[in-house]
Amino acid sequence: MMLDNLVVVGVNHDSASVELREQIAFAPEKVHDSLNALISETQFTEAVILSTCNRTELYGVLPADSDAIAAADQISHWLAQHHGLNVNHLLPSVYRNHGVAAASHLVRVAAGLNSMVLGEPQIFGQMKSAFAVAQEVGAVGYHLNLIFPEAFRIAKKVRTDTAIGENPVSVAYAAVDLARQIFRDMEQSTALLLGAGETVELVARHLRDAGLGKLIIANRTLERAELLASQFDAEAILLADVTERLSDADIVISSTGSQLPILGKGAVEDAIKARKWRPMLMIDLAVPRDIEPQVTEVSDIYLYTVDDMREVIEENLRLRASEASKADEIVASGMEMLQEGLLERQSADVVKTYRDTALAIQQVELDKAFKMLEKGGDPAEVLSRLARGLTNKLIHAPTAGLRQLAKEGGTDDVSKMAAVLGLADADDERDEQTTLQ
């Protein structure tokens, strides 16, 4: 397979606001149905949906000889329609890549080179999960099963061969770093985490390393909250009980998969009054957002969203930027190897198909020859017919191909095919035999 028919369509933190990103985010429980719809309603024959806080991307393969640019436009329209958005509202924020550019984008995303925090590690696992889900649905076939594992291999090489991933940095780390700047004495502070997923676990780890005094973890299911809390000597509560405990928290960091806000302005106002107006830092890392934007109107509440983390992580970006050029070289080299590998795989498939066809032709001609011999046919005549039959059928397709190339491609293409068929060597052998005679 060549990369020509690989397409990616999406938006990320650079191209779209958090408001727009949350409108086109795919809820985890709906990805299966969305993948089926994507394949049945667009030109994609295979597809993977990647949907995180910072990006929503659709990767897919088009049928041979498709117009990739037109198909990418159609898929952009599908994305808007699938989420009930005005197409004209979404299109300015959508980026589209196809071919080598799409494959390169895939690798860079997996390696963390396209993340809000350069080199952040979470995206690699998120992309592998997205690929696994697509495999479960049956949305991944021959082509993506070749491309994605190779992209993961290149991305892993970027992380192991450069310092791009050293000193773990992520949005979770940036959130904790902000908390440390506001609450200098972390040992006297209490943090309330909403959710129990990978991001919250990473936040909890950074808070523990920062010397946090007390940690409370709230989740929709108490069992999951208790499981995570046990790792950090934390208290576990239900999300339904958050409003009762909100006033205990100096720091609130949220990252759930809820489609609706968990905390509203009223609940936060009650909590800050109970705290006697002692400041509270709230960081909403979720998309869609867990905390209503109107909370910013409450005095002594400092609310930050995922997009607000940009300024906090600037220094981390500078620290890792020096490794970016080295990472780019690895990606470029990896892309060359990927294309070479796909060409080798494609040629191997062609050779196998040609060999299987030749063996089938051989069997047909042998069967004919055996039947002629059983009927008493002259062995010499049978062998002559067998040779003619094999020769005519085996050279039919290459001969037709040479004629077509001569019409469409010209002398260079014909010469290349002649070289592949070994005709140049055959001419040399005939010339040598003529000389000897």
C-alpha positions in Angstrom: 0.0 0.0 0.0 1.1 3.5 -0.8 0.3 6.4 1.6 -1.7 8.3 -1.0 -5.1 7.3 0.3 -4.4 8.0 4.0 -6.4 11.0 5.2 -6.6 12.9 8.5 -9.3 15.5 9.3 -9.4 17.2 12.7 -9.2 20.2 15.0 -6.8 20.7 18.0 -5.8 23.2 20.6 -4.0 25.3 18.0 -6.9 25.5 15.5 -10.0 25.7 17.7 -11.2 27.1 21.0 -12.2 24.9 23.9 -15.8 25.9 23.3 -15.6 24.4 19.7 -13.6 21.4 20.7 -16.1 20.4 23.4 -18.9 20.6 20.8 -17.2 18.0 18.5 -15.7 15.8 21.2 -16.8 12.1 20.9 -18.1 10.6 24.1 -16.3 7.3 24.8 -19.6 5.3 24.9 -20.6 6.7 21.4 -17.3 6.0 19.6 -18.4 2.6 18.4 -21.5 3.9 16.7 -19.7 6.9 15.4 -17.0 4.8 13.7 -19.7 2.7 12.0 -21.4 5.9 10.9 -18.2 7.4 9.6 -17.5 4.4 7.4 -21.0 3.9 6.2 -21.6 7.6 5.5 -18.3 8.8 4.0 -15.7 7.4 1.6 -13.5 6.0 4.4 -13.1 2.2 4.1 -11.2 2.1 7.4 -11.1 4.6 10.2 -9.9 5.6 13.7 -11.4 8.3 15.8 -9.1 10.1 18.3 -10.9 12.4 20.7 -9.1 13.9 23.7 -9.3 17.2 25.6 -7.1 18.9 23.1 -8.0 17.3 19.8 -10.6 15.5 17.8 -9.1 13.7 14.7 -10.5 11.3 12.1 -7.9 9.0 10.4 -9.0 6.9 7.5 -8.2 5.2 4.2 -9.9 6.0 0.9 -10.6 3.6 -2.0 -7.9 3.5 -4.7 -7.9 6.4 -7.2 -10.0 8.6 -4.8 -9.7 12.4 -4.8 -8.2 12.9 -1.3 -8.9 16.6 -1.2 -12.6 16.2 -2.1 -12.9 13.3 0.3 -11.4 15.3 3.1 -13.8 18.1 2.5 -16.7 15.6 2.6 -15.5 14.2 5.9 -15.2 17.7 7.4 -18.8 18.2 6.5 -19.7 14.9 8.1 -17.9 15.9 11.3 -20.0 19.0 11.6 -23.3 17.3 10.7 -22.6 14.4 13.1 -22.4 16.8 16.0 -25.2 19.1 14.8 -23.0 22.0 14.0 -23.2 24.6 11.2 -20.5 23.5 8.7 -19.4 27.1 8.1 -18.8 27.5 11.8 -16.5 24.5 12.0 -14.6 24.6 8.7 -12.2 27.5 9.5 -10.9 25.5 12.4 -10.4 22.2 10.6 -7.1 21.0 9.2 -6.8 18.3 6.5 -3.8 16.2 5.5 -3.4 13.3 3.1 -0.7 11.0 1.9 2.8 11.4 3.5 1.7 14.5 5.3 -1.1 12.6 7.1 1.2 9.8 8.1 3.7 12.3 9.4 1.0 14.1 11.4 0.0 10.7 12.9 3.5 10.1 14.1 4.0 13.6 15.4 0.8 13.4 17.4 1.7 10.0 18.8 5.1 11.2 19.8 3.7 14.3 21.6 5.3 16.7 19.1 1.9 18.2 18.3 0.7 18.5 21.8 -0.1 21.6 23.9 2.8 20.5 26.1 5.7 19.4 23.9 6.5 15.7 24.5 3.6 15.0 26.9 3.3 11.2 27.2 -0.5 10.7 27.6 -1.3 11.1 24.0 0.6 8.0 23.0 -1.6 5.8 25.2 -4.7 7.7 24.1 -3.9 7.0 20.5 -3.2 3.4 21.1 -6.6 3.1 22.9 -8.3 4.8 19.9 -6.7 2.3 17.6 -7.7 -0.6 19.8 -11.3 0.6 19.9 -11.4 0.9 16.1 -10.0 -2.7 15.8 -12.7 -3.9 18.2 -15.4 -2.4 16.0 -13.9 -3.8 12.8 -13.2 -0.4 11.5 -9.5 -1.2 11.0 -8.4 -3.3 8.0 -5.3 -4.2 6.1 -4.0 -0.7 5.5 -4.3 0.9 9.0 -3.1 -2.3 10.5 0.2 -1.6 8.6 0.4 2.1 9.2 -0.6 2.6 12.9 1.8 0.1 14.5 4.7 1.5 12.4 3.7 5.0 13.5 3.8 3.9 17.1 7.2 2.4 16.6 8.6 5.7 15.2 6.9 7.7 18.0 8.5 5.4 20.6 11.9 5.9 19.0 11.4 9.7 19.3 10.7 9.4 23.0 13.6 7.0 23.7 16.3 8.6 21.5 15.6 12.2 22.6 15.1 14.1 25.8 11.7 15.3 24.5 10.0 13.3 27.3 12.3 13.9 30.2 11.1 15.6 33.3 7.5 14.5 32.8 5.4 17.5 31.7 1.7 17.4 30.9 -1.4 19.5 31.4 -1.7 17.7 34.7 1.8 18.8 35.7 1.1 22.4 34.6 -2.0 22.4 36.7 -0.1 21.3 39.8 2.7 23.7 39.0 0.1 26.6 39.0 -1.3 25.4 42.3 2.2 25.4 43.9 2.7 29.0 42.7 -0.6 30.1 44.4 -0.3 27.9 47.6 3.3 28.1 48.6 2.7 25.9 51.7 1.3 22.8 50.0 1.5 20.8 53.3 -1.3 23.0 54.7 -3.5 22.7 51.5 -6.4 20.3 50.6 -7.1 19.3 47.0 -10.3 17.9 45.6 -10.0 16.0 42.4 -13.1 15.2 40.3 -12.8 12.1 38.2 -10.6 9.0 38.5 -9.1 8.6 35.0 -5.6 8.8 33.7 -5.3 12.6 33.9 -6.6 12.7 37.5 -4.2 9.9 38.5 -1.3 11.9 37.0 -2.5 15.1 38.9 -2.7 13.1 42.1 0.9 11.8 41.6 2.2 15.3 41.0 0.3 16.7 44.0 1.8 14.0 46.2 5.3 14.8 45.0 4.6 18.5 45.7 3.9 17.6 49.4 0.2 18.2 49.4 -1.4 17.9 52.9 -4.7 16.3 52.1 -6.3 14.8 49.0 -9.9 14.0 48.2 -10.9 12.1 45.1 -14.5 12.1 43.8 -15.9 9.8 41.1 -19.2 8.7 39.8 -18.5 5.2 41.2 -17.1 5.0 44.7 -15.3 1.8 44.0 -13.1 3.4 41.3 -12.5 6.5 43.6 -11.4 4.2 46.4 -9.1 2.2 44.1 -7.3 5.4 43.1 -7.4 6.9 46.5 -5.7 3.9 48.0 -2.6 4.7 45.9 -2.2 8.1 47.4 -3.5 7.8 51.0 -6.5 9.9 49.9 -10.2 10.1 50.8 -12.7 8.8 48.3 -16.2 10.3 47.9 -19.0 10.2 45.3 -19.4 13.0 42.7 -22.9 13.4 44.1 -21.4 14.5 47.4 -18.9 17.0 46.0 -21.0 20.1 46.8 -21.0 19.1 50.5 -17.2 18.9 50.6 -16.3 21.7 48.2 -15.7 24.2 51.0 -12.9 21.9 52.3 -10.9 22.3 49.2 -8.2 25.0 48.5 -7.5 23.4 45.1 -10.1 21.8 42.8 -8.9 20.0 39.7 -11.4 18.4 37.4 -11.2 15.9 34.5 -14.3 13.7 34.1 -16.0 12.4 31.0 -19.3 14.1 31.9 -21.2 15.7 29.0 -22.7 18.3 31.4 -21.1 20.6 34.0 -20.7 19.1 37.5 -20.2 22.4 39.3 -22.3 25.5 38.8 -22.0 29.1 40.0 -24.5 28.6 42.9 -22.6 25.6 44.4 -19.3 27.5 44.2 -20.8 30.6 45.8 -22.1 28.5 48.8 -18.7 26.9 49.2 -16.7 30.2 49.2 -19.1 31.7 51.8 -18.5 28.6 54.0 -14.8 29.2 53.6 -15.2 32.8 54.8 -13.9 33.9 51.4 -10.6 32.2 51.6 -9.4 31.9 48.0 -10.0 28.7 46.0 -8.1 27.6 42.9 -10.2 25.7 40.3 -8.7 24.1 37.3 -11.0 22.5 34.7 -9.1 20.1 32.5 -12.2 18.5 31.0 -13.6 18.8 27.5 -16.6 19.3 27.7 -16.1 21.4 30.7 -16.9 20.2 34.2 -17.2 23.7 35.7 -19.6 26.4 34.4 -17.8 29.4 33.0 -20.0 31.7 35.1 -18.0 30.5 38.1 -15.4 33.2 37.2 -17.9 35.8 38.4 -17.6 34.6 42.0 -15.2 36.6 44.2 -12.0 34.8 45.4 -12.5 32.0 42.9 -9.7 31.6 40.4 -10.9 29.4 37.6 -8.6 28.1 34.8 -9.5 25.9 31.8 -7.3 23.7 29.6 -6.7 26.7 27.3 -5.6 28.9 30.2 -2.8 26.4 30.8 -1.0 27.7 27.8 0.8 30.5 29.6 1.7 28.2 32.5 3.4 25.7 30.3 5.4 28.2 28.2 8.6 27.5 30.2 8.2 23.8 29.8 7.9 24.2 26.1 11.2 26.2 26.0 12.9 23.5 28.0 11.9 20.8 25.5 12.2 22.8 22.3 15.9 22.2 22.0 15.1 18.5 21.4 12.5 19.2 18.7 14.9 19.3 15.8 16.4 15.9 16.7 12.8 14.5 17.0 12.0 16.0 13.6 15.0 14.1 12.1 13.8 10.9 13.6 10.3 11.4 12.2 11.6 12.3 8.7 13.8 9.2 8.7 11.0 7.1 10.0 8.7 8.3 7.3 11.2 7.3 4.6 11.5 3.8 6.2 7.7 3.6 6.4 7.3 4.4 2.7 10.1 1.9 1.8 8.5 -0.7 3.9 5.1 -0.2 2.4 6.6 -0.4 -1.1 8.4 -3.6 -0.2 5.2 -5.0 1.2 3.3 -4.0 -1.9 5.8 -5.5 -4.2 5.8 -8.7 -2.1 2.0 -8.9 -2.4 2.3 -8.4 -6.2 4.9 -11.1 -6.5 2.8 -13.5 -4.4 -0.3 -12.8 -6.4 1.6 -13.3 -9.7 3.2 -16.5 -8.3 -0.2 -17.8 -7.2 -1.7 -17.0 -10.7 1.2 -18.7 -12.4 0.8 -21.8 -10.3 -2.9 -21.9 -11.1 -2.2 -21.6 -14.8 0.4 -24.3 -14.5 -2.1 -26.7 -12.9 -4.8 -26.0 -15.5 -2.3 -26.7 -18.4 -1.0 -29.8 -16.7 -4.5 -31.2 -16.2 -5.1 -30.7 -19.9 -1.8 -32.4 -20.8 -2.6 -35.4 -18.5 -6.0 -35.8 -20.1 -4.5 -35.8 -23.6 -2.0 -38.4 -22.6 -4.7 -40.6 -21.0 -6.5 -40.5 -24.4 -3.4 -41.7 -26.2 -2.1 -38.4 -27.4 1.4 -38.2 -28.9 3.8 -37.2 -26.0 5.8 -34.8 -28.1 2.6 -33.0 -29.3 1.3 -32.9 -25.7 4.5 -31.4 -24.5 4.5 -28.9 -27.3 0.9 -27.8 -26.5 1.8 -27.6 -22.8 4.7 -25.3 -23.5 2.7 -23.1 -25.8 -0.2 -22.9 -23.4 2.0 -22.0 -20.5 3.9 -19.4 -22.5 0.9 -17.7 -24.0 -1.0 -17.4 -20.7 2.0 -16.3 -18.6 3.1 -13.5 -21.1 -0.5 -12.2 -21.7 -0.7 -9.9 -18.7 2.8 -8.4 -19.0 2.4 -7.9 -22.7 -0.9 -6.1 -22.2 0.8 -4.0 -19.5 3.6 -3.0 -21.8 1.2 -1.9 -24.5 -0.7 0.2 -22.0 2.4 1.8 -20.6 3.6 2.6 -24.1 0.3 4.5 -24.6 0.2 6.3 -21.3 3.7 6.5 -19.8 6.2 6.6 -22.7 9.6 5.2 -23.2 10.9 5.5 -19.6 8.0 3.4 -18.1 8.4 0.8 -20.8 12.1 0.5 -20.1 11.5 0.1 -16.4 9.0 -2.7 -17.0 11.4 -4.3 -19.4 14.1 -4.2 -16.8 11.7 -5.8 -14.2 10.9 -8.6 -16.7 14.6 -9.2 -17.3 14.2 -8.4 -21.1 17.5 -6.4 -21.1 19.4 -9.5 -19.8 17.6 -11.7 -22.3 18.9 -9.3 -25.2 22.4 -9.5 -23.8 22.3 -13.3 -23.7 21.0 -13.5 -27.3 23.8 -11.1 -28.4 26.4 -13.3 -26.6 25.1 -16.5 -28.3 25.1 -14.8 -31.7 28.8 -13.8 -31.2 29.8 -17.3 -30.1 28.1 -18.7 -33.3 
